[in-house]
Amino acid sequence: MKKKIILIGNPVAGRGAAGRIARAVDIIKSRGFNVRLMLTGKKGDAELFSREISKDQSDIPDTRPVPLIIAAGGDGTYNEVINGIAYAGIPMAILPLGTTNVLARELDIPEVMEKALDIALGGKVQNVCLGKITLSAQVSGVSCQGSGITRYFLLMAGIGFDGEAVYGIKSRIKRYSGKGAYIWSGLKTFISWNPEKLSFNIDGKLCEGYSAIICNAAKYAGHFKVAPDAKLQEPSLYAFIMQGRKRSDILRYVSGIIRGNHLKFSDMTYLKAEKIEINGDACIQIDGDYFGKTPATIEIVPDALKLVC
């Protein structure tokens, strides 16, 4: 019996996404698979769908075959799905349709539909690790609204400049301009940049900085590598802490990441970690979507997801 396929598709992930999702369903059916299509209509739907699938799977006998979820969209869609199926034992494959498709680049999954579906339907299932972030904001010892919220991420958490830039993105503009929305918001953040100092406790080692990227994967913003040592299968995070606060420092860090020499800078910290505690006041993004504000705790969760690649 061929496995059951559930395709969770985001029809506004990129230009033409709705038509490409419909075409993907036709291709999957033509290959003899039973496929169920679940289209998202708003933010959070992909997570809701995947939680429902996870619950249904836990309620049926072990003799029933485990379905395969194909997440068709961008990195935000994948993030929602993993937060619904983490530790459920349900494998996820991806069909890249998004703005930057960082996870697809990390896994060397092509954006050509037929080739991506070849991997989704016939690739190897691997156990991969996830990052877990928990907000812990307090004022005078009293938890703030949003405190204690926990989410998983596949790729990275950006704190400071990165998080502020993502916070400023308007969803309507992103829908029509794609990467342009990130560039425009980044320019606005750059002009108004006036950060507060953050403190980091990285597995007991203390350091300070104004921005950070905590990586579970090597790739960032496309094909750039912030943490070249990071691997999804390895139970470790890599923290890149930027200690410069000037606008010229931001330009230098960005240029360094593009050139691949950012780890040679003297005003940065690069550490392998299992747990990172962050104190201060800064915005956070995870996998390209805004999450909240520090303080927060980030830790690695081994073998939390089955990923087809």
N, C-alpha and C positions, 0 to 999 in steps of 0.2 A: 504494500500500500504506500503510495506516495504521500509525503508529509503535507499537512495542511498549511497554507500560506495565508497570513493576515497582513495586508498592506495598509499601514497607517500613513496617509498622505496629506501633506500640507499644500493645498492648491495655490497658495499665494507665496510660496517659498522663494520663487524667482519668476522671471518673465516666462510665460508659457508652461508653468509647472502643472497646471490642471490638465492640459492636453498631454503632457509627457506621462503623467500618472495614469491616465486612461490608456495610453499606448502600452505602458508597462503591464497593466492588467491583461491586456490582450496577448502580449508576448508570453506571460506566465501561463495563461490558459492554453496557448498553442503548444506549450511544452508538456501538457498533460497534468498540470497541477490544479488542485482545487484552491481558489483564491477568494478571500473575502476582503472587500475594500471598505475602509473606514476613513472618511474625509474629515479633517479638522475644520471648524468654523471660527474658532477663536483661540487665543492663547490659553493653554492648560488642557485643551481637548486631547492632545496626544498622550499626556500623562493619565488623564481619566480613562481613555480607551485601554491603555496598557495595564492599568490597575484592574480594570474589569476582566481583561484576558487572564491576568495573573490569578485573580480570585476564582474564575471559572476553572482554570487548570488545577487549582488546589482542591476543588470540590469534586473532581471526577476521579475514577479509579486509575491506578498507576499503569494499568494495561493500555489505556488510551494513549495514542502518540502525542508527543509534545509539539505544539505548532511552532512555526517559524514566523517571527515578526520581521517584515521588511519596512523600515522607516524611510519614507520618501520625502525628503525635504532638505533642510540645512542643519547646522550644528545645534540650533535651538530646538528643533524637532527631536533630534537624537537625545538631547539632554532630557526632554520631557519623558521620552520613552524609557530611558534607563532609570528614571526616578519612579517609574511604575512597575518595573520588572526586576530591579536589583534583588539578587538572592533568590529569585523565583525559579531559576533553572530554565527559563525560556530563552532560547537564542535570538539574537537580533542581528540582522544584516542591514545594510544601508544602500539607498539609491540617492546619490548626490544631486540635489536640485537647488541648493541654497546660494547665498551670496558669496561666501568664501570657501566653503566645503573643506575646512581644515582637517576634519577627521578622515575624509576620503584621501586627502594628500598624505596624511600620516600612515594610512593603511595601503597606499598605492592602489587605490580603487579608481579606475578611470571614470570620467564623466560621460563617456559614450554609453548610452543606455544598455545596449545588448551586452557589452563587456561587463558592465557593473552587475547586470542580472546573472551573467554566467557565474560570477563570484558569489552572489547572494544565494543562488540555488545549488551551487556545487562546491562552495568553498569549505575550508576547514573551520570547525568550531573551536575557538580558543578561550580559555579562562583569562580574563583581564582584570586589572585592578581599577578601582575608582577612587577619586578624591571625595572626601566628605567634609562639608563646611557647615558650621553651626554659629549662628549669630548669638552674641552674649552681651548685648548692650545693657548697661545699668546706669541709673542716675540716683545718687544718694542711697545705694544699696537696693533700689527697687528696679525690677526688670522693666525695660521699655517695651512698647508694642513692637512685635517682631522678634523679641528676644527668644532664643531657644529654637528658632526655625532651623531645620537641617535639610540640606539638599546634597545630592551627589553630583559630581562633574566628571567628565571623561578627559577633557583636554587641559584646561587651566582655570585658575582664578586670578583675576587682575585686580590689584588694590592700588588706589591712588589715582594717578593720571589716567590709567587704562580704564578703571571703573567709572571715573568722572566723564570720560568721553563717551562711554556706552550709555551712561545715564542720560546724556543729553540728546541721544538719538530719538527722533520722532518716527514712530512706526509707519506713518503714512508716507513720509519721505523715503524711508528705507525700502518700502514696497516698490516704489517707482524708480529709485536711483541706485539701489543696491549698495555697492561699496562706497559710492559717493556720499551716502548718509554718514558713514563712519569718518570719512575724510573731513566733511563739513563740521561735524561735531567735535572732532579732534582739533580743528583749527580754532573753534570757539573756546574750547577748554584751554588751549595753549595761550590764548590772549588773556584770559582771566586767571591763569594758574597762580595760586597763592596757597600752597599746601601747608598743613601742620605736620610736625614730626611724628612718625609712627615708631613703636617699639615692637620687636619680634623676639619671641623665645622659640628657638629652633632646636628641638630635642635637648633643651637645657642650655644652649649657647645663646647669649643675648647680643642683639645688635639693633641699630637704629637705621631709619631711612625714610624717604618720602613717598616712594612708590615701590611696588613689588609685583612680580608675576610668579605664581606658584604653579609649577608644571607637573602634570601627570604624563604628558606626551611631549615630544620634541618640537613639533610644528606649532607655528603661531601666525595668525593673520595671513594664511596662505601657505607659502613654501618656506618662510623664514624659520629659523631654529633659535629659540631662546634658550632651551635646555637640551643641547645635543646629546646628552647622556640619558635622557628620560626614555623609558619604554613602557608601554601599557601593561606588559606582562610582568614588569618588575615591581615588587611591593615597596616602592619608594617615590617620594616627591622630590622635586628640585626647586629650590627657592632662589630667585634672582632678585636681590634687594638693591635698589638704586638710592644712593645716599646724597646725590645732588638735588637741589631744590629750585635752581634757576631755570628759566626758559631755555637758555643755551645748553644746560645739562640735558634737558628733554631732547633737544635736537641731536645732541651727541649720542645719547642712548639709542634713539631711533636709527640714526645713521650706523651705529655700531652693530645693531641687530641686523640691519639690511646687509652690511658688509661681512658680518659673521665674526667680528673681532671684539664684541661687547664684553666678553669674559676676561679680556686683558686690561680693562679699565681698573684704575686703583681705587675709585670711589664707588665700588659695588661689592656685594657679598654674594657668593654662589655656593650653596650648600645642599647636600643630599639630606633628606629629612623623612621622618615618619609622622611627626606631629609639630605643628607650628601654631603658636598663640600670638595673636596680633592685637595690640592695644593702640588707641588713638581714634581719630575721627576722619574716615575716608570712605569713599564709595567702593563697592565691590561688583565686579562682573564675573559670571562663570559661563564658560563656553559661549561667550559672545552676547549674553543677555544680562541685564542689570539684576542684581540679587538683593542688595541692602547695604548696610554700613557697618564698619568695624565699631567695637571689638568683635573678634571672631576667632574661632579655632578651626584649623584645617588639619585633617589627618588622612592617611592612606588606608584603604580598605582592600585587603588582598582578595583575589578571585571572586569578585562580587558580581561579575557579569559574564555571560557567554556571548561572544562576539564572532560572527562569521567573517572571515577575511582570507 
